[in-house]
Amino acid sequence: MTIQNPILRGFNPDPSIIRVDDNYYIATSTFEWFPGVQIHHSKDLVNWQLVARPLNRKSQLDMVGNPDSCGVWAPCLSYDNGTFYLVYTNVRSFDGIWKDTPNFLVTTTDILGDWSEPTFLSSSGFDGSLFHDSNGKKWFLSMLTDQRKGLFFGGTFLQEYDHTQQQLIGPRHNIFLGSELGCTEAPHLLQKNGYYYLMLAEGGTEYGHAMTMLRAKEITGPYEIHPNNPLLSARNHPATPLQKCGHGDFVETQNGEWYTVFLVGRPLSKLGRCTLGRETAIEQIEWRADDWPYLLEGVDTPRVAVPAPTLLSNANLSKLSNSKRYTFGKEGLSIDFQSLRVPIEESWCNLKTKSGYLQLIGRESLSSFHFQSLLARRVQSFHIEASTCLVFAPTNFQQMAGLVFYYNTGHWVYLHIMGDEDGHSKYLQLIYCDNFEMKEVLSTPINLSGFNRVYLKGTFNRSNLKFWYATKADSWQSIGGFLDGSILSDDYVREGSDRYRPAFTGSFVGICCQDLSGQKVTADFDWFDYQELLP
């Protein structure tokens, strides 16, 4: 059996992996999407299922006002003596020389249950992690931000964490100032063979990304760099299909085999843009006689197909499909959906008002950092179709609802119904937002007055977006031509800006409702359909 990379497709970056008995768990970043942190589960490292998002209360994660691609960065999942620990950063601002990066810790004894209220750790940097030493001590690690003289990275710091006092104690040790690769982030510690092994992300999170490995006899150093550094990277291999490799973590199987998980990007070949965002991949590791880890094949680039570990007889899971028709009944909202920055609450997202429908109450615009009424799921394939059916009766042109393909507040494509000045008419319009500049694609909006139920559909084929609508089920009518969907990528967002903007997420597709008049108009959605198509 082989493992097919990436193992977590579509916007699942910065993986942190653990094994507890026969169960593997990976935590990944969610940035401005709520609830925070994705946790996937596997029995065999081959098949993975999303099982939890632990930061599901505002008291744990307050992201109102956070800019795009801020919020939850690089969670670290660990386990010790029956307790799961999760460290995360809630980045509040990142522009300019100042970085507001508070780090928190939550715990639980049931990874699928409720997690604790957060314990504040530090705001000195981001990408924090927690290490449980064999001697019983616990250590917090983070990169250190430094605003002086235009610097950004000030080192990798280590400080003891007192579990009883629930705070950092003792001196702060700066244990590594970075290699020639630069942009040093995401420290994780591993203990083996009498060494402390320090894993780091270096080279930035784009095409120069890499995983650096160091070791020391004492936890505070001095640390020496791997003789073949970087351990893992595609920076010198532009033809490999898995690019941007780095930011990794290690895990040992029940049978003593070792693997590393790390983020990757799969660019559209001609454009170099990764519309699926940064994903999670896996590779095998071997420990050699020199007590250093190496990729099993003796190279530094990952493979698309990786041999699976020796499996337990009961460890296989059936393959799970991402394609799904979502209906809105008593079972509640699917875990696949997330909102922007705020909890999903009945005050704006209601499954009870109209039986069998999900009702969204219109709030702020798609440009808002505060209170949007938007539900979306990840785009996880290069070829997908998404559709929905809604009942919507707007009374003015500031009221809108429909189907949206979304990257951030300045990059989205929105097929929606809107009202008009007369209070009785409604129209269909398609808006394309590129670097905050909005274009109405339809020169003449389509009059939908008199139609109660309206069907909306969009397809995303690599870089091409195409849209349809219907007033009767399956009687689709094409609108507009092909639109460039590659604007919904990290790469394009950075290319198209006149200043640096964080861009670390991926494409989403979902449903939303706005009421810029403040009258709280409602839109009722009968279903939402997401299908992954053959190329």
VOZADO-457265 format. One record per residue: residue in three letters; x, y, z of N, C-alpha, C in turn. Coordinates in steps of 0.2 Angstrom, whole numbers, plus 5000, padded with zeros to 4 digits. Example, Ala and Ser with C-alpha at 12.3 -4.5 7.8 and 13.67 -1.06 7.14 Angstrom:
! VOZADO-457265
ala506649725039506249785039506649845039
ser506449895035506849955036506450005039
END
This chain:
! VOZADO-457265
met500449945000500050005000500450065000
thr500250114996500650184996500250234999
ile500550285001500250355003500250394998
gln499650424996499650474990499750544993
asn500250584991500250654993499950704988
pro499650754991499650774998499150735002
ile499250725008498750685012498150725015
leu498350785016497750835018497750885012
arg497250885008497250925002496850985003
gly497051045000496651105000496751145007
phe497151195007497251235013497251195020
asn497851165021497951125027498751135028
pro498951195030499651205031499951195038
asp500551195039500951205045500751145050
pro500851075047500551025051501051005057
ser500650985062500950965069500650895070
ile501050845070500850775071500950745077
ile500550695080500650655086500350585085
arg500650535088500350475088500150455096
val499550435097499350415104499050345103
asp499450295105499250225104499250215097
asp498650185094498650175087498350235083
asn498250285086497950345083498450405081
tyr498350425075498750485073498350545072
tyr498550605074498250665074498650715071
ile498450755066498750815063498350875064
ala498650925067498350995068498651045063
thr498251085059498451125054498151195056
ser498451245052498251315053497651335050
thr497251375053496651405050496651475048
phe497051515051497151585050496451625052
glu496151655047495551695050494851655050
trp494951595048494351555048494151525054
phe493551525056493251505063492751445062
pro492851385066493251385072493951375070
gly494451385075495151375074495451315075
val495951295071496351235070495951175068
gln496251145063495951085060496351025063
ile495950975066496250915068496050855064
his496450825060496250765056496550705060
his496150645059496350585062496450525057
ser496950485059497050425054497350365059
lys497150305056497450245059498050215056
asp498150245050498650215045499150255042
leu499050325042499450375039499250385032
val498750345029498550345022497850375022
asn497350365026496750395026496650435031
trp496350495030496350545035495650575035
gln495350595041494650625042494750685046
leu494350735044494350795049493850775055
val494150785061493750755066493550815072
ala493950865071493850915077494150985075
arg493851035077494151105077494051135084
pro494651125088494551135095494451205098
leu494651255094494551325096493851355093
asn493351335097492651345095492251395099
arg492551435103492251485107492651555107
lys492251605107492651675106493151685112
ser492951655118493451655124494051625122
gln494151575118494751545116495051585110
leu494651615106494951635100494451695097
asp494751755099494351815097494751845091
met494451845085494851865079494451925076
val493951955079493652015076494152065074
gly494152095068494552145066495252115064
asn495352055064496052025062496052035054
pro496652065052496752065045496752005041
asp496652005034496751945031497351905032
ser497351835032497851785033498251795040
cys497851835045498151835052497651785055
gly497651785062497251735066497751685068
val497451615067497851565070498351535065
trp498951545068499551525064499851465068
ala500051415064500551365066500351335073
pro499851295074499651265080500151205081
cys500351195087500751135089500351095094
leu500251035092499850985095500350935099
ser500250925105500650875109500250835114
tyr500550785117500250735121500750715127
asp500450715133500850695139500450675144
asn500550615147500250585153499450595153
gly499150575147498450575147498150645145
thr498550695144498250765142498550785135
phe498050815131498250845125498350915126
tyr498950945123499051015123499051045116
leu498851105116498751135109499051205110
val499551225107499851295107499651325101
tyr499451385101499351425094499451495095
thr499551535090499651605089498951635086
asn498751685089498251725086498451795084
val498751795078499051855075498551905074
arg498651965077498152015077498352075072
ser498952085071499252125066499952105063
phe500052125057500652105054501052155049
asp500652205048500952255043501452295047
gly501952325043502452365046502952325051
ile503252365055503852335059503552305065
trp502952325067502652295073502252225072
lys502352175076501952115075501652095082
asp500952095082500552085088500352005087
thr500751965091500651895090500651855097
pro500051865101499951825107499951755106
asn500251715110500251645110499851615116
phe499451565115499051535120499151455120
leu498951425126498851355127498251335129
val497951285126497351255128497451175129
thr497051145134497151075135496551035135
thr496550965135495950925135496250855137
thr495750815140495950745140495550705135
asp495150735131494750705125494850755119
ile495250725114495350765109494750785105
leu494250745105493650765102493150805106
gly493250815112492850845117493050925117
asp492750955123492951025124493651035126
trp493951085124494551105126494551165131
ser495051175135495051225141495051295139
glu494851335143495051405142495751415141
pro495951465137496651475135497051505141
thr497651485141498251515145498651555141
phe498751615143499251655139499951635140
leu500351635135501051615136501551675134
ser501451705128501951755126501751785120
ser501951845119501851885113502451905109
ser503051875111503651885108503751865101
gly503351825099503451795092502851755090
phe502951715085502351675083502651605081
asp502251555079502351485078502651455084
gly502251465090502451435096502351355096
ser502751325101502651255102502851235109
leu502651175111502751155118503051085117
phe503651075121504051015121504050985128
his503850925129503850885135504550845136
asp504950865140505550835141505550765145
ser505950725143505950655147506050665154
asn506350725156506550735163505950765167
gly505350775164504750805167504650875166
lys505150915163505050985162504650995155
lys504351055155504051075149504351135146
trp504451145140504751205137504351235131
phe504351295131503951335126504451365121
leu504351355115504851375110504451425105
ser504751475102504451515097505051555093
met504851575087505251625084505251695088
leu505751735088505751795091505651855086
thr505151895086505151955082505552015085
asp505852045080506352105082506252165077
gln505952215080505752275075506352325074
arg506952315078507452365078507852355071
lys508052415069508452425063508152385057
gly507452385056507152345051507252275051
leu507452245056507452175057506752145058
phe506752075056506152045057506251985062
phe506751945060506851885064507451895069
gly507251885076507751895081508051835084
gly507851775082508151715084507551665086
thr507751605089507251555091507351555099
phe506851565102506951565110506551505113
leu506851495119506651435123506551455130
gln505951435133505851455140505451405143
glu505651395150505251335153504551355155
tyr504051305154503351315156503251275162
asp502951315167502751285173501951265173
his501851195172501151175171500751195177
thr501051195183500651205189500451285190
gln500951325189500851395189500451425182
gln500451375177500251395170500551465168
gln501151465168501551525165502251505164
leu502551545159503251535158503651565164
ile504251525165504651545171505351545169
gly505751575173506551565172506751605166
pro507351605164507651645159507451625152
arg507451675147507351655140507951645136
his508051585133508651565130508551575122
asn509051615119509051615112509451565109
ile509151515106509551455105509851445098
phe509551485093509751485086509551545082
leu510051575079509951635075509851625068
gly509751565066509551555059510151535055
ser510051505049510551485044510551525038
glu510951515033510951555027510351555023
leu509851505025509251505021508751565023
gly508851585029508451645032507751635033
cys507451685036506751685038506551615042
thr506851615048506851555052506151555056
glu505751505056505151505060504951435062
ala504451425065504151355067504551305070
pro504851325076505251275080504851215083
his505151155082504851095086505451055088
leu505351035094505950995097505750915097
leu506250875097506150805097506750775101
gln506650725105507150695109507350625107
lys507950605105508150545103508850535103
asn509150475104509850455103510250505108
gly510050525113510450565118510450645115
tyr510050655110510150725107509450755108
tyr509450825108508850865106508850885099
tyr508350865095508350885088507850945087
leu508150995084507751055083507551065075
met506851055074506651065067506351135066
leu506551165060506351235059506151245052
ala505651285051505551305044505951365042
glu506251365036506751425034506551435027
gly506851495025506751515017506151545015
gly505651565020505051585018504551535016
thr503951545016503451495015503251485008
glu503651515003503451514996503951464993
tyr504251474987504651424983505351414986
gly505551454990506151444993506151405000
his505551385002505451355008505851295009
ala505951275016506451215017506351195025
met506551135026506551115033507251105035
thr507451145040508151135043508051095049
met508651055050508651015056509351025060
leu509251035066509851045071509850995076
arg510450985080510450945086510950975091
ala510750955098511250975103511150925109
lys511650925113511650875119511250905124
glu511250975125510851005130510351045127
ile509751055130509151085127509351155125
thr509751185129509851255128510451265123
gly510751215120511251215115511951205118
pro512451215113512451245107512151195102
tyr511851215096511551175091511951175085
glu512051115082512451105076511951095070
ile512051115064511651105059511751035055
his511251005053511250945049511750955043
pro512150905042512750905037512450915030
asn511850895029511550905022510950945022
asn511051005026510451045027510351085020
pro509751095018509151075022508951005021
leu508550975026508350905026507850895020
leu507450945019506850935014506751005011
ser506751005004506551065001506451054993
ala506051094990506051094983506351154980
arg506751194984506951254981507351254975
asn507751194974508151184969507951134964
his507251124964506951074960506251104957
pro506351144953505651174950505251134947
ala505451074944505051024940504650984945
thr504750974951504450924955503750954957
pro503250904957502550934957502350954964
leu502750944969502650964976503151014978
gln502951084978503351134979503251164986
lys503651214988503551254994503651215000
cys504051154999504051105005504451135011
gly504151125017504451145023503951145029
his504151175034503751185040503451115042
gly503951065045503751005046503750975053
asp503550915054503550885061503750805060
phe503950775065504150705064503650665069
val503550595067503150545070503450485070
glu503450445075503650375075503050325075
thr503050275071502450225071502550175076
gln502050135077502050085082502650035081
asn502850025075503349975073504050005072
gly504150065075504850105074504950135068
glu504550145063504650175057504550255058
trp504850295054504850365055504550395049
tyr504150455050503950495045503950565047
thr503950605042503950675043503350705039
val502950755042502350785038502650855037
phe502350895032502650955030502150985025
leu502151055025501751085020502051085013
val501551085008501751095001501251134997
gly501451154991500951184987501051154980
arg500451144977500451114970500251174965
pro500751204962500551264957500251234951
leu499851284948499651274941500251284937
ser500351234932501051234929501251294925
lys500751324922500951384918500951444922
leu500551454927500551514931500951514937
gly501151454940501451454946501051474952
arg500351474952499951494957499551434960
cys499551434967499251374970498551394973
thr498051374969497351394970497151354976
leu497451294977497251254983497551274990
gly497951324989498351344995498951294997
arg499151305003499651255005499351195009
glu499651135007499351075009499851035013
thr499650975016500050935020500250875016
ala500850865016501150795013501550765018
ile501850705016502150655021502750625017
glu503250605021503850565018504150525023
gln504450475021504850425026505450455028
ile505650435034506350465037506750395039
glu507350405038507750345041508350385045
trp508450345051509050375055509650335054
arg510150365052510750335050511250325056
ala511850295054512350285060512650345063
asp512550405059512850465062512350505066
asp511750465068511250495072510850555069
trp510850565062510550615059509950585055
pro509350615055508850595050508950615043
tyr508750565038508750585031508150555028
leu507950585022507350555018507650495016
leu507150445016507350375015507650365009
glu507450395003507750384997508450424996
gly508650455001509350495000509250554996
val508750584995508650644992508350694997
asp508250754994507950804999507250834996
thr506950804991506350824988505850764990
pro505150784991504650734993504350694986
arg504150634987503750604982503050604982
val502750594976501950594976501750534979
ala502050474978501850414981502350394986
val502150374992502650354998502450295001
pro502850245002502650185005502350195012
ala501850155013501450165019501850125024
pro501650135031502050095036501750025037
thr502049985041501749925042501149935046
leu500649905043499949915046499749865051
leu499349885056499049835060498449805056
ser498249745058497749715054497049745055
asn496949785060496249825060496349895059
ala496849915055497049985055496750025049
asn496449985044496250015038495650055038
leu495550105035494950145034494750145027
ser494150155026493850155019494050225017
lys494150235010494250305007493650345008
leu493750405010493250455011493250505005
ser492650515002492550564997492450634999
asn492650684996492550754998491850774995
ser491650744990491050764986490450754991
lys489950804991489450794996488850844994
arg488250824995487650864995487450885002
tyr487550945004487450965011486650985012
thr486350955016485650975017485651005024
phe485051035026485051075032484551055037
gly484651005040484150975045484350975052
lys484050925056484150925063484850905065
glu485150865060485850845062486350905063
gly486150965061486651015062487051035056
leu487551075057487951095051488551055051
ser488751035045489350995044489951025046
ile490450985049491051005051491451035045
asp491251025039491651055033491651125033
phe491051155036490951235035491351275040
gln491551325038491851375043491551445041
ser491651495046491451565045492151605045
leu492051665044492551715044492651755051
arg493151735055493351775061492851765067
val492251745066491751745072491451675072
pro491151655078490851595079490151595075
ile489951535073489351515069488851515075
glu488351565075487851575080487151585077
glu486651565081485951575078485851645077
ser486151695080486051765078486151785071
trp486451745067486551755060486551695056
cys486551635059486551575055486051525059
asn485451515056484951475059484651415055
leu484651365059484351305056483651285058
lys483451325063482751315066482151355063
thr482351415061481751455059481351425053
lys481651395048481251365042481551295042
ser481051245043481251175043481551155036
gly482151125037482451105031482951155027
tyr482951215030483351265027483851295032
leu484351325029484851365033484751435031
gln484551475036484451545036485051585038
leu485251625033485751675034485451745035
ile485651775040485451845041485951895039
gly485751935034486251985031486552025036
arg487252035035487652075040488152115035
glu488752115037489252165033489452135027
ser489852175023490052155016490652105016
leu490752085010491352035009492052065010
ser492052135011492652165013492752175020
ser492352155024492352165031492852115035
phe493152145040493552105045493152095051
his492552105051492152105057491652045057
phe491052065055490452025055490152005049
gln490451965045490151935039489651875041
ser489151865037488751815037488851765031
leu489451725032489651685026489851615029
leu489651565026489851495027490151465021
ala490751435022491151405016491551345018
arg491751315013492151255014492751255009
arg493251225011493851225006493751195000
val494051224995494151194988494751144989
gln494651084987495151034989495350994982
ser495151014977495250984970495351034965
phe495751024960495751064954495151074950
his494751024951494151024946493551004951
ile493151064952492551054957491951094954
glu491351074956490751104954490351114961
ala490151174962489751194968489151224966
ser488551214969487951244968487551244974
thr486951284974486551294979485851314977
cys485351314981484651334979484451384985
leu484251444984484051484989483351524988
val483051544993482451584993482651654996
phe482551704992482851774994482351824991
ala482151864996481651924994481951994996
pro482452014993482752084995482352134993
thr482352194997481952254996482352314994
asn483052304994483352364991484052334989
phe484452374985485052354981485652344986
gln485552364993486052344997485952275001
gln485452244998485352175001485552124996
met485952074997486252024993486351954996
ala486251904992486451834994486551794988
gly486951744990487151694984487751654985
leu488051634980488651584980489251624979
val489751604983490451644982491051604982
phe491551614978492151584978492651634981
tyr492951624987493251674991493951654993
tyr494451704992495151694995495151745001
asn495151805000495151855006494651915004
thr494751965008494252025007494352065001
gly494952054998495052084992495052044985
his494951974986494951934981494351874981
trp493851884977493251844977492851854971
val492451804970491951804964491351784967
tyr490851824965490151824969489551824964
leu489251764964488651764960488051774965
his487651824964487151844969486551874966
ile486051864971485451904970485451964974
met485152014971485152084974484452114973
gly484252164977483652204976483752264972
asp483252304972483252364968482952424972
glu482952484969482652534973481852534974
asp481552494969480752494970480552454975
gly480952404978480752364984480452304982
his480352294975479952234973480352194968
ser480852224965481152184959481852154962
lys482052104959482652074961483052044955
tyr483752054955484152044949484751994951
leu484951964946485551924947486151954944
gln486751964948487351994946487951954948
leu488451954944489151924945489651974946
ile489951974952490452024953491151994954
tyr491652014951492351994951492752044955
cys493052024960493452064964494252044964
asp494652094961495352074960495752134963
asn496052114969496452164972496052224974
phe495452214977495052264980494652304974
glu494852284968494452324963493852274960
met493252304960492652264959492452274952
lys492252224948491952234942491352194941
glu490752224939490152194938490252154931
val490252094931490352054925489752054920
leu489152054922488552064918488352134917
ser488452154911488252224909487552244911
thr487152194910486352204912486252144916
pro486052164923485852114928485252074925
ile485152014927484651964925484051974930
asn483451994927482852004931482551934933
leu482551934940482251864943481651884947
ser481351934946480651954949480151904947
gly479851884952479251834951479551764952
phe480151744953480451684954480651674962
asn480351624965480451614972481051584973
arg481151524970481751484971482251494965
val482851504967483351514962483951474963
tyr484251444958484751394958485451434955
leu485951424959486551454957487151404957
lys487551404952488151354951488751384948
gly489351354951489951374948490451324947
thr490851324942491351264942492051304942
phe492551264945493251294946493651234943
asn493951244937494351194933495051224932
arg495451204937496151234937496151314938
ser496251354933496251424934495551454931
asn495151414929494451434925493851434930
leu493551494931492951494934492351504929
lys491751474930491251474925490551474930
phe490051504928489451514932488851504928
trp488251474931487651464928487051484934
tyr486451494931485951504936485351464933
ala484751454937484151414934483651444939
thr483051444936482351454940481951394940
lys482251334937481951274938482551224939
ala482451174943482951124944483251094938
asp483951094937484251064932484151104925
ser483851164925483751194919484251254919
trp484951234918485451284919485551324913
gln485651394914485851434909486551474911
ser486951464906487651494907487651574907
ile488051604911488051674911488851694911
gly488951744908489651764907490151714904
gly490751734903491251684900491651654906
phe492251634904492751604909493051664913
leu493151664919493551704923494151674926
asp494651714927495251694930495251684937
gly495151614939495151594946495851594950
ser496351604946497051604949497151664954
ile496651714953496751764958496651744965
leu496351684966496151654972496751614975
ser497351644975497951604977498351644981
asp498751614985499351654989499751694984
asp499951664979500451684975500251754971
tyr499551744969499351804965499151864970
val498951854976498851904981499451944982
arg500051904983500651944984500851974978
glu500751944972501051974966500652044964
gly499952044966499552094963499452154968
ser499852154974499752204979500352254978
asp500252314979500752374979501152374985
arg500952334990501352324996501252254999
tyr501652235004501652165006500952155010
arg500652105008500052075012500152005013
pro500051985020500051915021499551875017
ala499751815014499351775010499451705011
phe499151675015499351605018498751555018
thr498151575014497651525015497551485009
gly496951495006496751455000496051464998
ser495851434992495151444990494651414994
phe494051454995493451424998492851434993
val492351394994491751404991491151404996
gly490651444995490151445000489551484999
ile489151505004488551545003488651605008
cys488251655006488351715011487751755009
cys487651805014487151855014487351925017
gln487251975013487452045016486752085016
asp486752135021486252185021486652245024
leu486852285019487252345020486752405022
ser486152395022485652445025485552435032
gly485752375035485652365042484952335044
gln484552315039483952295041483852215042
lys484452185042484452115043484052065039
val484052075032483652035028483851965029
thr483451915027483651845028483651815021
ala484051765020484051715014484051645017
asp483651605013483551535015483851495010
phe484351455012484651405008484351335009
asp484151305003483851235004484451185004
trp484951195001485551145001486151174998
phe486651144999487351164996487651104993
asp487951104987488251044984488951054982
tyr489351014984490051014982490250954979
gln490550954973490750894969491450904966
glu491850854967492450844964492450804958
leu492650834952492550814946493250784943
leu493150734938493750704935493950764930
pro494650764929494950814925494750804918
END
